[in-house]
Amino acid sequence: VEHDLLQQKADGSRFVESLTAEVAAGASYQLRLLQTGARAGRVNAAMALQGEGASCKVLGTLLADEEQQLDLHSLIHHSVPGGKSEQLHKNIVAGSAECIFKGSIRVDKAAQQTTSSQLCRTLLLTKKAKVKAMPSLQIQADDVTCSHGAAITELDETEVFYMRSRGLDPGAAKKLLLVAFPQDLLGDLSKVAPKVYQRAIDKLVRMAAQ
């Protein structure tokens, strides 16, 4: 199952969504999450890998500007052997907005030979932009391959300088870097939901102008 959750509500609205997925033996589930709209938006996602060889992937992108607060709270629960999970998450935050990522991976004692990874990366574009990144591993098994991490940074001035040396002005260089940053997570969204994809790109362009 490939599941897209695309949140682009009106600026003043509030959005709360909870979803659960139970993945049986040999099955796979992928959630692609994109949040760009709403004054306050929160997604709660829980994936339970309940059969041997089950797998899941969670790809999350949050674009927050002005005074938005966008959240993802997720739980991936491995309860049987041989499961695989991957979570990749990116935030781009501007204005005085805030993004919150709280991702937990739970591996029970019976879930030997589990492979799981989790990574959250954030770009802060203004001094007032904020992020709370809380990746978490709870491992009771001993025969597992698991990793998690979080990185928070500003735009790389070395990359901006490189593009300027190739003839781009600072604004164009910044726009190109911001549009490129989430592309590995958005994947084929430009074909599956072109209007949603274009609205996301338009927002990135506006954020680059700051």
C-alpha positions in Angstrom: 0.0 0.0 0.0 1.3 3.5 -0.9 -0.6 6.1 1.0 -0.3 9.9 0.5 -1.5 12.3 3.1 -1.4 15.8 1.6 -2.4 18.7 3.9 -2.8 22.1 2.3 -5.6 23.7 4.3 -6.4 27.4 4.4 -4.1 29.7 6.4 -6.3 30.2 9.4 -7.5 26.7 9.8 -6.6 23.8 12.2 -5.9 20.3 11.1 -5.6 17.1 13.2 -5.4 13.7 11.6 -4.7 10.2 13.2 -4.0 7.1 11.2 -3.0 3.6 11.9 -1.6 0.8 9.7 -1.3 -2.9 10.6 1.2 -4.6 8.3 0.9 -8.4 8.0 3.6 -11.0 7.0 5.4 -10.1 3.8 3.4 -6.9 3.2 4.6 -3.4 2.9 3.2 0.0 3.7 4.5 3.5 2.7 3.2 6.8 4.0 4.2 10.0 2.2 3.2 13.0 4.3 3.3 16.6 3.1 2.1 19.5 5.2 2.2 23.1 3.9 -1.2 24.6 5.0 -3.2 25.4 8.2 -2.3 27.7 11.1 -1.8 24.6 13.2 -1.5 21.1 11.8 -0.8 17.8 13.5 -0.6 14.3 12.2 -0.5 11.2 14.5 0.7 8.1 12.7 1.1 4.6 14.1 2.4 1.7 12.1 2.4 -1.9 13.6 4.5 -4.5 11.9 2.7 -7.6 12.9 3.9 -10.3 10.5 7.4 -11.7 9.7 9.0 -9.8 6.9 6.6 -6.9 7.1 8.0 -3.5 6.1 7.1 0.1 6.2 8.5 3.5 5.1 7.5 6.9 6.3 8.5 10.0 4.2 7.5 13.3 5.8 7.9 16.9 4.6 6.7 20.0 6.6 6.9 23.5 5.1 6.1 26.1 7.8 6.1 29.9 7.4 4.9 33.0 9.2 3.2 31.7 12.5 2.4 28.2 11.5 2.9 25.2 13.8 3.1 21.9 12.0 3.6 18.5 13.8 4.3 14.9 13.1 4.0 12.4 15.9 4.8 8.9 14.7 5.2 5.4 16.2 6.6 2.4 14.3 6.2 -0.8 16.3 8.1 -4.0 15.5 6.7 -6.9 17.4 7.8 -9.9 15.2 11.1 -11.0 13.7 12.5 -9.9 10.4 10.7 -6.5 10.0 12.1 -3.5 8.2 11.3 0.1 8.6 12.7 3.4 7.3 11.7 6.9 8.3 13.0 10.0 6.5 11.7 13.4 7.6 12.5 17.0 6.5 11.4 20.4 7.8 11.8 23.8 6.2 10.9 26.6 8.6 10.7 30.3 8.1 9.2 33.4 9.7 8.4 32.7 13.3 6.9 29.3 12.5 7.6 26.0 14.4 7.9 22.4 13.3 7.7 19.5 15.7 8.9 16.0 14.9 8.4 13.3 17.5 9.2 9.9 16.0 9.4 6.7 18.0 10.6 3.3 16.9 9.8 0.4 19.3 11.4 -3.0 18.9 10.0 -5.7 21.1 12.2 -8.5 22.5 10.6 -11.0 20.1 11.4 -8.8 17.1 14.9 -10.2 16.4 16.7 -9.4 13.1 14.8 -6.1 12.8 16.3 -3.4 10.5 15.2 0.1 11.2 16.4 3.6 10.5 15.1 7.1 11.3 16.5 10.5 10.2 15.1 14.0 10.7 16.7 17.0 8.9 15.7 20.6 9.3 16.5 23.9 7.5 15.9 27.1 9.6 15.6 30.1 7.3 15.1 32.9 9.9 16.3 33.7 13.4 12.8 33.2 14.8 12.1 29.9 13.1 12.0 27.0 15.6 12.1 23.2 15.5 11.7 20.5 18.1 13.2 17.2 16.8 12.8 14.2 19.0 13.8 10.9 17.3 13.5 7.9 19.7 14.6 4.3 19.7 13.2 1.8 22.2 14.9 -1.5 21.7 14.4 -4.7 23.8 15.9 -7.1 21.2 19.6 -7.7 20.8 19.9 -9.0 17.2 18.9 -5.8 15.4 20.3 -3.1 13.1 18.8 0.2 14.1 19.9 3.9 13.8 18.4 7.3 14.3 19.5 10.9 14.1 18.6 14.6 13.7 20.4 17.5 12.0 19.4 21.1 12.2 21.1 23.8 10.1 20.8 26.9 8.0 21.3 27.1 4.3 24.9 26.3 3.5 26.7 29.5 2.5 29.3 27.5 0.7 26.7 26.0 -1.6 25.2 29.5 -2.2 28.6 30.8 -3.0 29.3 28.0 -5.5 26.0 28.7 -7.3 26.8 32.4 -7.4 30.2 31.6 -8.9 28.2 29.8 -11.7 26.3 33.0 -12.5 23.2 32.7 -10.2 22.2 35.7 -8.1 21.8 35.1 -4.3 18.0 34.9 -4.6 18.0 32.4 -7.4 20.7 30.3 -5.6 18.6 30.1 -2.4 15.4 29.2 -4.3 17.2 26.4 -6.2 18.6 25.0 -2.9 15.2 25.1 -1.1 13.3 23.5 -4.0 15.9 20.8 -4.2 16.0 20.0 -0.5 12.8 17.9 -0.2 12.7 16.4 -3.7 14.0 12.9 -2.6 10.9 12.6 -0.3 8.4 14.1 -2.7 9.3 11.6 -5.4 6.7 11.3 -8.1 4.3 13.7 -6.5 4.6 16.1 -9.4 2.9 13.4 -11.5 0.5 11.9 -9.0 -0.8 15.2 -7.6 0.6 18.0 -9.8 -1.5 20.8 -8.3 -0.4 19.8 -4.7 3.2 19.6 -5.8 3.1 23.0 -7.5 1.6 24.7 -4.5 4.4 23.3 -2.4 7.0 24.6 -4.8 5.3 28.0 -4.9 5.5 28.1 -1.1 9.2 27.2 -1.2 9.8 30.0 -3.7 8.1 32.5 -1.3 10.1 31.3 1.6 13.3 31.7 -0.4 12.4 35.3 -1.0 12.8 36.0 2.8 
